[in-house]
């Protein structure tokens, strides 16, 4: 008779899987949903502007003049929405403990940071056009709310919020969780094991 102890197959004694993929995956899915919602609303708003303008009586249209849109606004919205889809896939993969989620998060973080920097540059370059529009339209109600300080504050504030998650992802997946083993085992019933 052998003295060797047979392996324990009891799932109750198996090591507790790491909890972070679930948390990071969920946050990425929520962040992606916000990006798709905001980007989608922005694109729809831009597309619907001419229709809304036609619905206003001609005598009130002078008061409904909108500030000129920056040339990069629509492209940045569309690229941001597309990258939100990438983040959604990355979040789902991470939630399923598939290490591919790590590479997708790193790709998304790098690309979205480039988009954020590009949109900041676009906003700064567009400021002189906005200032000229305000000077040319002093009686338009929306012109009273447009000034250089407010535009800078809005640009910096929104950009600061937008970089939080990509910077976290770059640090987390680039420096902390760099191996497939760090994802732990896939939940029972899935084929997304750490060795994929």
C-alpha positions in Angstrom: 0.0 0.0 0.0 1.4 3.4 -0.9 1.8 6.2 1.6 1.3 8.9 -1.0 -1.6 11.2 -0.3 -4.0 11.4 -3.2 -4.7 14.8 -4.7 -7.6 16.7 -3.2 -10.4 17.3 -5.7 -12.7 19.1 -3.3 -13.6 22.5 -4.8 -14.1 23.8 -1.3 -10.4 23.4 -0.6 -9.2 25.0 -3.9 -7.5 28.4 -3.5 -9.7 31.5 -3.7 -9.4 33.0 -7.2 -8.2 36.6 -7.5 -11.1 39.1 -7.2 -9.6 41.9 -9.2 -10.5 40.7 -12.7 -14.2 40.9 -11.8 -13.8 44.5 -10.4 -11.6 45.8 -13.2 -13.8 44.1 -15.8 -17.0 45.6 -14.4 -15.5 49.1 -14.2 -14.3 48.9 -17.8 -17.8 47.8 -18.9 -19.4 50.7 -17.1 -16.8 53.1 -18.4 -17.4 51.8 -22.0 -21.1 52.2 -21.6 -20.6 55.8 -20.5 -18.3 56.4 -23.5 -20.8 54.9 -25.9 -23.7 56.9 -24.4 -21.9 60.3 -24.3 -20.3 59.7 -27.8 -23.6 58.5 -29.3 -25.5 61.5 -27.8 -22.8 63.9 -29.2 -22.9 62.4 -32.7 -26.7 62.4 -32.7 -26.8 66.0 -31.4 -24.5 67.2 -34.2 -26.5 65.3 -36.8 -29.8 66.7 -35.6 -28.7 70.4 -35.3 -29.9 71.4 -38.8 -33.3 69.8 -38.2 -33.7 71.6 -34.8 -32.8 74.9 -36.4 -35.5 74.4 -39.1 -38.1 73.8 -36.4 -37.5 77.3 -34.9 -39.5 80.2 -36.4 -37.4 82.4 -38.7 -37.7 85.5 -36.4 -36.2 83.5 -33.5 -33.4 81.8 -35.4 -31.1 84.8 -34.9 -31.2 84.0 -31.1 -30.6 80.3 -31.7 -27.2 80.8 -33.4 -24.8 78.2 -32.0 -21.0 78.7 -31.5 -19.0 77.2 -34.4 -18.0 73.6 -33.9 -14.3 72.7 -33.9 -13.2 70.7 -36.9 -12.1 67.8 -34.8 -15.3 67.5 -32.7 -17.1 64.9 -34.8 -14.0 62.7 -35.7 -13.0 62.6 -32.0 -16.5 61.6 -30.9 -16.6 58.8 -33.5 -13.1 57.5 -32.6 -14.0 57.7 -28.9 -17.2 55.7 -29.5 -15.2 53.1 -31.5 -12.7 52.8 -28.7 -15.5 52.4 -26.2 -16.4 49.2 -28.0 -12.8 48.1 -27.7 -13.0 48.8 -23.9 -16.2 46.9 -23.7 -14.6 43.8 -25.2 -11.6 44.2 -22.9 -13.8 44.5 -19.9 -15.8 41.3 -20.8 -12.6 39.4 -21.5 -11.1 40.5 -18.2 -14.3 39.6 -16.4 -14.0 36.1 -17.9 -10.3 36.0 -16.7 -9.1 35.8 -20.3 -5.5 37.3 -20.4 -6.4 38.8 -23.8 -8.2 41.5 -21.8 -4.9 42.8 -20.6 -3.6 43.5 -24.1 -6.9 45.0 -25.1 -6.9 47.3 -22.1 -3.3 48.4 -22.9 -4.2 49.1 -26.5 -7.4 51.0 -25.5 -5.5 53.1 -22.9 -2.8 54.1 -25.3 -5.2 55.0 -28.1 -7.7 56.8 -25.9 -4.9 58.9 -24.3 -3.8 60.0 -27.8 -7.5 60.9 -28.6 -7.7 62.9 -25.3 -4.5 64.8 -26.1 -5.7 65.4 -29.7 -9.0 66.8 -28.4 -7.3 69.1 -26.0 -5.0 70.5 -28.8 -8.1 70.8 -31.0 -10.0 72.7 -28.3 -7.1 75.1 -27.6 -6.6 75.8 -31.4 -10.4 76.4 -31.7 -10.4 79.1 -28.9 -9.6 82.1 -31.2 -12.5 81.1 -33.4 -14.8 81.0 -30.4 -13.6 84.4 -29.2 -14.2 85.9 -32.6 -17.7 84.4 -32.7 -18.5 85.9 -29.2 -17.3 89.3 -30.4 -19.4 89.0 -33.6 -22.5 87.8 -31.8 -22.8 89.8 -28.5 -26.6 89.6 -28.5 -26.9 85.8 -28.8 -27.7 84.3 -25.4 -25.2 81.5 -25.6 -22.4 84.0 -26.3 -22.7 85.2 -22.7 -21.6 81.8 -21.4 -18.6 81.5 -23.7 -15.3 82.9 -22.6 -11.7 81.8 -22.6 -11.5 81.0 -18.9 -14.7 78.9 -19.0 -13.5 77.0 -22.1 -10.1 76.2 -20.5 -11.7 75.1 -17.3 -14.1 72.9 -19.1 -11.4 71.4 -21.3 -9.1 70.7 -18.4 -11.8 69.4 -16.1 -13.3 67.0 -18.6 -9.9 65.8 -19.7 -8.8 65.2 -16.1 -11.9 62.9 -15.6 -11.3 61.2 -18.9 -7.7 60.2 -18.2 -8.3 58.5 -14.8 -9.3 55.0 -16.1 -6.8 54.8 -19.0 -3.9 55.8 -16.7 -5.0 53.2 -14.1 -5.2 50.6 -16.9 -1.7 51.4 -18.1 -0.3 51.1 -14.6 -2.3 48.0 -13.6 -1.8 46.0 -16.8 1.5 47.4 -17.7 3.3 47.2 -14.4 1.3 45.2 -11.9 -0.7 42.3 -13.6 1.7 41.4 -16.4 1.2 37.6 -16.6 -1.6 35.3 -17.6 -1.3 33.6 -14.2 -2.3 36.8 -12.4 -5.8 36.4 -13.9 -6.3 33.2 -11.9 -8.5 30.3 -13.1 -11.5 30.8 -15.3 -14.8 30.2 -13.6 -16.2 26.7 -14.1 -18.1 26.2 -17.4 -16.0 28.7 -19.4 -13.2 28.0 -21.9 -11.3 31.3 -21.1 -8.6 29.8 -19.0 -5.5 31.7 -18.0 -3.5 29.8 -20.4 -5.4 31.1 -23.4 
